[in-house]
Amino acid sequence: MDSAFIPADATRLCYFAKLDLPSCAVESASEREFELKGFRFEASPEQLRAPRVIRVGLVQHHTVLPTDAPVLEQINAMHRRVGEMVEVAAMCGVNIICFQETWTMPFAFCTREKAPWTEFAESAEEGHTTRFCQELARKYNMVVVSPVLEREELTETLWNTAVVISNSGNVIGKTRKNHIPRVGDFNESTYYMEGNMGHTVFQTQFGRIAVNICYGRHHPLNWFMFGLNGAEIIFNPSATVGALSEPMWPIEARNAAIANHCFTCAINRVGTEHFKSEFTSGDGKKAHHDFGHFYGSSYVAAPDGSRTPGLSRTRDGLLVVEMDLNLNRQISDKWSFKMTGRYPEYAEELTKAVSPDFKPNIVKE
Ligand SMILES: NC(=O)NCCC(=O)O
């Protein structure tokens, strides 16, 4: 077995291994010019519970057409590209697939211009992209997590949303990005509102999943609340660039897996997206036409702190990871972070800390 770790405890398996993928999938990925990697995490056998082994797929990709191509052509080109990657995921037996943040569009929020970017927004329930994903879900018996720019039709409010589609093809529900960045060129608050749906967890045939969208990964309480609601796998579809966040990337989702006794899946887009109009970063530096490089490096972390290697920094890719969800409880029983969490005490202290008359508890000499 091609193991990356020596088991820390010989009585239980605590490592990932390479996952053999079918040759038809390997050949198709190569023909379609994307990276395909597979890994697996195991759990110890139990006497009373059967293993709960499932496979997740993480997709990272470039935008396909230039950012000034007609909007529908850009969306359709992205559907075609991701569609061919999902076909390979199906060959690999993937049960749940997740795409990158606002996967049907360039990450245009840096420009602060509304047109044509708001035209990429779609209904989460009835939109063109949701219909496309429903077909994929039915065809491949796969749960599809589709992060899109959502337009709520009645109020015309925009949101950064992940639609969760069951392997039956039905929309199970949606969840919205809870924390909106105000850092560098990530001028997203110009476009959409902070999520108002709390920390929903979706019960699927293959496990309970949640979606913590991009900047939410810097907020430990965000991961925590998904965990408290019972998430077994938390996806983190992202769009982030090297100069800003790359040192943090390997740590945050991994730490969240450890802290919350669950699997986490961090996904980032790849490439450099050019925009016709120049924009500044508000830092005194020269105006520019691009964000910098989106560095990919998508990976999966397990509750025992192990993680897979990342996908490429530059190439489109599909990461297939097999996991036994029984590992979550096994690690919880070992470390007991939830059991020892003393949440009522923190709830009380936090309630005080956010009240307007809060006095910090500082003792002076
Ligand atoms: N998409 C997004 O929220 N990016 C913010 C930057 C980061 O979180 O790395």
The ligand as an SDF file (V2000), in Angstrom:
LIG
                    3D

  9  8  0  0  0  0  0  0  0  0999 V2000
  -14.0070   34.3930   -2.4750 N   0  0  0  0  0  0  0  0  0  0  0  0
  -13.6120   34.8910   -1.3240 C   0  0  0  0  0  0  0  0  0  0  0  0
  -14.3630   35.0290   -0.3850 O   0  0  0  0  0  0  0  0  0  0  0  0
  -12.3110   35.2320   -1.2510 N   0  0  0  0  0  0  0  0  0  0  0  0
  -11.7720   35.9630   -0.1700 C   0  0  0  0  0  0  0  0  0  0  0  0
  -10.3400   35.7300    0.0190 C   0  0  0  0  0  0  0  0  0  0  0  0
  -10.0490   34.5410    0.8440 C   0  0  0  0  0  0  0  0  0  0  0  0
  -10.8500   34.1800    1.6910 O   0  0  0  0  0  0  0  0  0  0  0  0
   -8.9920   33.9530    0.6580 O   0  0  0  0  0  0  0  0  0  0  0  0
  1  2  1  0
  2  3  2  0
  2  4  1  0
  4  5  1  0
  5  6  1  0
  6  7  1  0
  7  8  2  0
  7  9  1  0
M  END
$$$$
